[in-house]
Amino acid sequence: MRACDHWGDSPAARQEMRRQLAEVPPEHHAALLEHFERAYPAQEIDPWAP
């Protein structure tokens, strides 16, 4: 959902993304996950941030 957060997607758009991802064949899951992790990395938590 980091991609959705990045683009400010609505709840409906997020649900549509889930639906589309469910259609991806299992043999492509690893590559898709790698893409999303590279394109939308997790933010490091800054312990000094307010």
Residue, then its C-alpha position, 0 to 999 in steps of 0.5 A: m500500500r506504500a504505492c497507494d500512499h505515495w499517489g494519494d489513492s482513494p479507498a476505491a482505488r486501493q481496492e481496485m489495486r488489490r483486485q488487480l494484484a489478485e489477478v497476477p499469476p503466482e509465478h510473477h509475484a516475486a518480480l512484482l514484489e521486488h518492483f514495488e519494494r524498489a519503487y516505493p521503499a519503506q521510509e526509515i523511522d527517524p527517532w529524532a523526528p517530532 
